[in-house]
């Protein structure tokens, strides 16, 4: 009898513990008062030394949390448990957050260091006038190849991936938007098309690529390319940088006919508790010395012209990571598509993956 | 007395309702909403009319079947031999030991073995067979999946073999049955419950494998697990993801039912 009661009480206590745990996790941010800045960023996406520097200089205490996808970040933000003061989403997510009213309008008066951002990275289509967001890093989608297996000339354009000579040599990134972007660009269509027939045609083109596709992978591509498992990979510039640091036979190309350009941006959520600290942090990160230090640590391309000047010529003259103007003009951002269209992209992508046999 | 009996049921009921029934009902409830949050049966219509999902289901069942078959073929003799060894508990422990290591770690270890520069290819080159593409093939996917599932098959078969009364086997031999006859007429039928439990423990998880399909199969093997992951993480179409989840649950019931009923038949007719 006693045993039984213990079990019942045990189960109920477990439930209570779970509820309390959830509450505690969700409301952690609120307890610190006005001296705490809660940041929500991608994993390994800031030089930790800068956080300590910021804390020392301003006296704010930084509470730093990380996420691994825009979607999981959005879900957490929507639930509204934790009140983040600064979040760093990608551009199409900024668009969605704007639509859902999750972000606060920025007061440019409080951001004097915004003048260090290169004009070509301001006023982009996902946030006209940068009313809600400040670019943090940017990058591209491109081709990484191993010079021991492939001539540079054989991978300058997307269409070359279809060459029969590359049979079973290409790795693709496991992302519907990116893989469809390749096919859409080769067919001279917009990477944001909502037209189902155009998508269907792009899918047909992709199916013709299947003999060349070795695998469709995510983060593991870094490891595979570093270990010479495949000759060619379609990936993001940031990941490419990491791979090239490990394996010196790897090179990265952004096809000049067009590709995706992405931005990660600093935004202040509407429910932020400590906007003053968030503004201070944005200004701090925009200061040329800090932005340069961060760019050296993270390795992505900085939108900060003053910071770029402080980086070594070897980095900034690398056309793979700071493409020439001619290419820049042909780079497009992804727009936030309606969920229905997004579903179509993904369903067609799933079908393509199944066809990849 | 009666009061005590009902009280004994309470913790069990609480557990079942909170952690088994409630999640199942939530999944089913979620599957009835489309992406705009409207109540509809559309998800099921989409599933049943789209060739993609049906083909994916077929793929999943086919691969799960193959994995179960391979696992069974390897595990039964293993369990049989284990049972006849001295220190069998120790050897069994060695078979179970790999389950203490995280699934992802084991998968990554296989990437190291199978890759172009991995140990297996190094060995192949050493003996003059040249290097081969091992990763991203059906064979490597099946190999890793079977490797991971084998302990779950060995354990129930081992237990049911251990439970067989040795005097039954001795009696069979005394009555003039050959080794083979003893095996087919006595040991195999008596170990059937273990085999069925093993099939249930392997087939059902194999239906929804998804990390291995990407890491080892390079997404060239697509199962329902891949689709569920995509719907929950990328397209945010939780309704469709739940619908596929419901399909998997139904598949699970079918497997349970099939293996469960066969057991009774076997028990009565033999």
Interface residues (C-beta under 8 A of the other chain):
Chain A: X1 X4 X7 X8 X10 X11 X12 X15 X69 X71 X72 X168 X171 X174 X176 X214 X215 X216 X217 X218 X220 X223 X224 X227 X228 X229 X339 X340 X342 X343 X346 X347 X350 X351 X353 X354 X356 X357
Chain B: X4 X7 X8 X10 X11 X14 X15 X18 X35 X36 X50 X52 X55 X56 X59 X111 X115 X116 X117 X133 X135 X136 X214 X215 X218 X219 X220 X222 X226 X227 X230 X231 X233 X234 X235 X236 X237 X240
